[in-house]
Amino acid sequence: MNHLLTCTTEELALMVSVAGFPDVAKGIAETAIGDKSENEWLAIMEATSHQLMMKRMWDPALEEKGEIPLSHETMKFIEKYVHSGRMLRCSNAPQQSALMLHHYEDEEWLMHIIDRDIIHEFAMIRSNQVSEVIRDYYGIEFPQFAGEHRFALTDEAFDQLSNQDKVETVKNQSKFTEAEKTSFSLFIEDLQTFNWTLFNISNFSMSLKEDEMYLENILFFLPSKHGIWISEYTEDEHTPVYIHLAEQKEWQDMLDGIGSLVTLQV
């Protein structure tokens, strides 16, 4: 793993803006600091440029000449980052962080960890490291696998699980067997532990011409002390969302599959 850069959201937004991508920079900044007036934005960027000077990443001599005050290496990094045609996003809401993996070029990927929408850390990895990086990022371990547990839900019921007040409604309206009721109860215990939020790994392709992202597939999962809850869509007309408790090997096999898939898609 080759470390490239650690910066704040404001620093990243400023570098992206002066590199010629103001719309992308605005999106980066507004995610963390909200909508600002033009005067507020200019004040923030001026202060941020001073921070970059201290890091020797902003050349005031070039700025005085009306040139872009960033090094050639920084410009290349930003252009590759902005123009990436594929991205994996791994959410971790309880830790207030996210892991983004952007395709860089050939077999290289840009690892981008965002901490509380404040700190951004970038490093280069190879395509064969993707599954390992995701595994290490989540660090999911459990003392003992609890065995076979599974149940299925409607799309509506699955969406309602993010609302604690809807849990009893989902349970009462679902036609669970006794075994499925037990599985559902275990799942709800784990969901409550993570404040009613599922984790997810999303696979996006980006269109440079249209400046849009397209979600190609998404995996929802939930760590547990008993295993790893994994959801998948089936062709069942009534209850297409199938959720089951997986063991460590299945989780690793799934991550290996994600790594192989994104490599083939590039």
C-alpha positions in Angstrom: 0.0 0.0 0.0 1.5 3.3 -1.1 0.3 6.3 1.0 -0.4 9.4 -1.2 -2.1 12.0 0.9 -4.0 12.9 4.1 -6.1 16.1 4.0 -9.2 17.8 5.3 -12.4 18.1 3.4 -11.8 21.8 2.8 -8.2 21.1 1.5 -9.5 18.4 -0.9 -12.3 20.7 -2.1 -9.8 23.6 -2.8 -7.4 21.4 -4.7 -10.1 19.9 -6.8 -11.5 23.3 -7.5 -8.3 25.0 -8.6 -7.5 21.8 -10.7 -10.5 22.7 -12.9 -13.4 20.8 -11.3 -15.4 23.4 -9.3 -18.7 21.5 -9.4 -17.1 18.4 -8.0 -15.4 20.6 -5.3 -18.7 22.1 -4.3 -20.2 18.7 -3.8 -17.2 17.6 -1.7 -17.4 20.7 0.5 -21.2 20.8 0.9 -21.3 17.2 2.1 -19.2 18.3 5.2 -19.8 22.0 5.8 -23.2 22.6 4.2 -24.3 25.3 1.8 -22.3 28.5 2.1 -22.6 31.9 0.5 -20.0 32.9 -2.0 -18.3 35.2 0.5 -18.2 32.5 3.1 -16.8 30.0 0.6 -14.1 32.4 -0.5 -13.1 33.0 3.2 -12.9 29.3 3.9 -10.8 28.6 0.8 -8.4 31.5 1.6 -7.8 30.0 5.0 -7.5 26.6 3.5 -4.8 27.7 1.0 -2.7 28.8 4.0 -3.0 25.3 5.5 -1.8 23.8 2.2 1.1 26.3 2.1 2.2 25.0 5.5 2.1 21.4 4.1 4.2 22.6 1.1 1.4 21.6 -1.2 0.4 25.1 -2.4 3.0 27.3 -4.3 2.2 31.0 -3.7 4.8 31.9 -6.4 2.8 30.1 -9.0 -0.4 31.6 -7.7 1.0 35.1 -8.1 1.8 34.4 -11.7 -1.9 33.3 -12.2 -0.9 29.7 -12.6 -2.3 26.6 -10.8 -0.4 26.5 -7.5 -0.3 22.7 -7.3 2.5 20.3 -8.3 2.3 18.1 -11.4 2.0 15.0 -9.2 -0.9 16.5 -7.2 -2.7 17.6 -10.5 -2.3 14.0 -11.9 -3.7 12.6 -8.7 -6.8 14.9 -8.7 -7.5 14.3 -12.4 -7.4 10.5 -11.9 -9.5 10.8 -8.8 -12.2 12.9 -10.5 -12.2 10.9 -13.8 -12.3 7.5 -12.2 -14.8 5.3 -14.1 -15.6 2.9 -11.3 -16.0 3.1 -7.6 -16.8 0.8 -4.7 -18.3 2.5 -1.6 -18.2 0.7 1.7 -20.3 2.3 4.5 -19.6 2.2 8.2 -22.2 4.5 9.8 -21.5 3.4 13.4 -17.9 4.5 13.0 -18.9 7.6 11.0 -16.6 6.6 8.2 -16.6 5.3 4.7 -14.1 3.4 2.5 -14.2 4.4 -1.2 -12.2 2.5 -3.8 -11.8 4.4 -7.1 -10.3 2.8 -10.1 -7.1 4.7 -10.9 -5.5 3.2 -13.9 -4.7 -0.3 -15.2 -4.4 -2.6 -12.1 -4.1 0.4 -9.6 -6.9 1.5 -7.3 -7.2 4.6 -5.1 -8.1 3.7 -1.5 -10.0 6.7 0.0 -11.0 6.6 3.7 -13.3 9.3 4.9 -13.4 9.9 8.7 -16.5 11.8 10.0 -16.6 13.8 6.7 -13.6 15.7 8.0 -10.4 13.8 7.2 -9.6 12.1 3.9 -6.8 9.6 3.6 -5.6 8.3 0.2 -3.4 5.4 -0.7 -2.7 3.3 -3.8 -3.4 -0.4 -3.9 -3.4 -3.1 -6.5 -6.6 -4.7 -7.8 -5.7 -8.0 -6.1 -5.8 -6.2 -2.8 -9.4 -5.0 -3.0 -11.0 -7.8 -1.1 -8.3 -7.8 1.6 -8.6 -4.0 2.1 -12.4 -4.3 2.5 -12.0 -7.2 5.0 -9.5 -5.2 7.1 -11.6 -2.1 7.0 -14.6 -3.8 8.6 -12.5 -6.2 10.7 -15.6 -8.4 11.3 -14.9 -11.2 13.7 -17.2 -13.3 15.9 -16.4 -15.8 18.6 -18.7 -18.6 17.5 -21.0 -19.2 14.5 -24.6 -19.6 15.7 -25.6 -22.0 12.9 -28.3 -21.8 10.3 -30.7 -18.8 10.6 -32.7 -17.3 7.8 -35.9 -15.5 6.9 -37.4 -13.5 4.0 -39.2 -10.2 3.7 -41.1 -8.0 1.3 -39.4 -5.0 -0.1 -41.6 -2.7 2.0 -40.9 -4.7 5.2 -37.1 -4.5 4.5 -37.2 -0.8 4.1 -39.2 -0.4 7.3 -36.4 -2.1 9.4 -34.5 1.2 9.7 -37.4 2.5 11.9 -37.5 0.9 15.3 -41.2 1.7 15.7 -42.0 -0.5 12.6 -40.3 -3.7 13.8 -43.4 -5.2 15.5 -45.5 -4.4 12.5 -43.0 -6.2 10.2 -42.9 -9.2 12.5 -46.7 -9.4 12.8 -47.3 -9.0 9.1 -44.7 -11.5 8.0 -45.7 -15.1 7.7 -42.7 -16.5 9.6 -42.3 -20.1 10.8 -41.2 -20.6 14.4 -37.6 -21.0 13.2 -37.8 -17.8 11.2 -39.3 -15.9 14.1 -36.2 -16.9 16.2 -33.9 -15.9 13.4 -35.7 -12.5 12.9 -35.4 -11.8 16.7 -31.7 -12.5 16.6 -31.3 -10.2 13.6 -33.3 -7.4 15.4 -31.0 -7.6 18.4 -28.0 -7.1 16.2 -29.8 -4.3 14.2 -30.5 -2.5 17.5 -26.8 -2.7 18.4 -26.0 -0.7 15.3 -28.7 1.9 15.8 -31.0 0.4 13.2 -28.5 0.9 10.4 -27.4 -1.8 7.9 -23.9 -1.7 6.4 -23.6 -1.8 2.7 -21.0 -2.2 -0.2 -22.1 -0.4 -3.3 -20.7 -0.8 -6.8 -20.9 2.3 -9.1 -19.9 3.1 -12.6 -19.4 6.7 -13.6 -20.2 8.4 -16.8 -17.8 11.2 -17.6 -19.9 12.6 -20.4 -23.1 12.9 -18.2 -21.2 13.5 -14.9 -23.4 10.9 -13.2 -23.0 7.7 -11.1 -24.9 4.5 -11.7 -25.5 2.0 -9.0 -24.9 -1.4 -10.5 -25.3 -3.5 -7.4 -25.4 -3.3 -3.6 -24.8 -5.7 -0.8 -26.5 -5.1 2.6 -25.1 -6.8 5.6 -24.9 -6.6 9.4 -22.1 -7.8 11.7 -23.1 -10.0 14.6 -21.4 -11.8 17.5 -23.0 -15.0 16.0 -21.9 -14.5 12.3 -22.6 -12.0 9.5 -26.2 -11.3 8.4 -26.2 -11.0 4.6 -29.2 -9.9 2.4 -29.8 -10.8 -1.2 -32.6 -10.4 -3.7 -34.3 -13.5 -5.0 -37.0 -14.0 -7.7 -39.7 -14.7 -5.1 -42.8 -12.5 -6.1 -43.9 -11.9 -2.5 -40.8 -12.0 -0.2 -37.8 -11.3 -2.5 -35.4 -10.1 0.3 -33.7 -13.1 1.7 -31.6 -12.6 4.8 -29.4 -15.3 6.3 -26.6 -15.7 8.9 -23.3 -16.4 7.2 -20.0 -17.8 8.6 -16.6 -16.3 8.2 -15.7 -18.3 5.0 -18.8 -17.3 3.2 -18.1 -13.6 4.1 -14.5 -14.0 2.7 -15.7 -15.7 -0.4 -18.2 -12.9 -1.0 -15.4 -10.3 -0.7 -13.2 -12.3 -3.0 -16.1 -12.3 -5.5 -16.4 -8.5 -5.2 -12.7 -8.1 -5.8 -12.8 -10.3 -8.9 -16.0 -8.6 -10.3 -14.7 -5.0 -10.1 -11.4 -6.1 -11.8 -13.3 -7.6 -14.7 -15.5 -4.6 -15.0 -12.6 -2.1 -15.5 
